Amino acid sequence: MSFGRNVHVAKAEAAEQKAMSAKDATAYEHAWREAGRLWERAADRETDPKRKQQYATNAEQARATADQPQVVTQAGSSTDADGGSPVN
């Protein structure tokens, strides 16, 4: 039973974290696509128009990030090509 919380938001955020810590290009792309799918599900289940639009935007940005090459910083952590997560 749900009490007004959209569980897909937390799942999408977790998928983004997984994508940011991906060790290889395939895992990076797959995790960002999964985040995009989960943001889309969150948007589909949202009733507030403002949040619905934000979640849809997050989905588009996550999918766009999946198409960008993964950049590995000197510290060993990975980011997308523009230096950070475009989402949120």
C-alpha positions in Angstrom: 0.0 0.0 0.0 1.4 3.4 -1.0 0.9 6.5 1.0 1.5 9.1 -1.7 5.1 8.4 -2.3 6.3 7.5 -5.7 8.7 4.6 -5.2 10.1 4.9 -8.7 11.8 8.1 -7.8 14.0 6.4 -5.2 14.7 3.5 -7.7 15.7 6.0 -10.4 18.0 7.9 -8.1 19.6 4.6 -7.1 20.1 3.6 -10.7 21.8 7.0 -11.3 24.2 6.3 -8.4 24.9 2.9 -9.9 25.6 4.5 -13.3 28.0 7.0 -11.8 30.0 4.3 -10.2 30.0 1.9 -13.2 33.4 0.4 -14.0 33.1 -0.1 -17.7 31.3 1.5 -20.7 28.7 -1.2 -21.1 27.6 -1.1 -17.4 27.6 2.7 -17.6 25.3 2.8 -20.6 23.0 0.1 -19.3 22.6 1.8 -15.9 21.8 5.2 -17.4 19.2 3.6 -19.7 17.7 1.9 -16.6 17.6 5.2 -14.8 15.8 6.7 -17.8 13.3 4.0 -17.8 12.7 4.3 -14.1 12.3 8.1 -14.3 9.8 7.5 -17.1 7.8 5.2 -14.8 8.0 7.8 -12.0 6.6 10.4 -14.4 3.8 8.1 -15.6 2.7 7.5 -12.0 3.0 11.1 -10.8 -0.1 13.3 -10.4 1.5 16.6 -9.8 2.2 18.2 -13.2 5.3 20.1 -12.1 7.0 16.9 -10.7 5.7 14.9 -13.7 7.5 17.3 -16.0 10.7 17.2 -13.9 10.7 13.4 -13.9 10.2 13.3 -17.7 13.1 15.7 -18.1 15.2 13.5 -15.9 14.3 10.5 -18.1 15.4 12.4 -21.3 18.7 13.5 -19.7 19.5 10.0 -18.4 19.0 8.6 -21.8 21.1 11.3 -23.4 23.8 10.6 -20.9 23.8 6.9 -21.8 24.7 7.9 -25.4 27.7 10.0 -24.2 31.1 8.4 -23.7 32.1 7.6 -20.2 35.0 9.7 -18.8 37.2 8.3 -16.1 38.7 10.9 -13.8 42.2 10.5 -12.2 40.7 9.4 -8.9 39.1 6.5 -10.8 35.5 7.5 -10.5 33.5 7.8 -13.7 31.5 10.7 -14.9 29.7 11.5 -18.1 31.4 13.6 -20.9 30.4 17.0 -19.4 32.0 16.3 -16.1 29.0 15.4 -13.9 25.5 14.1 -13.8 23.1 16.1 -15.9 20.2 15.0 -13.7 19.0 17.1 -10.8 
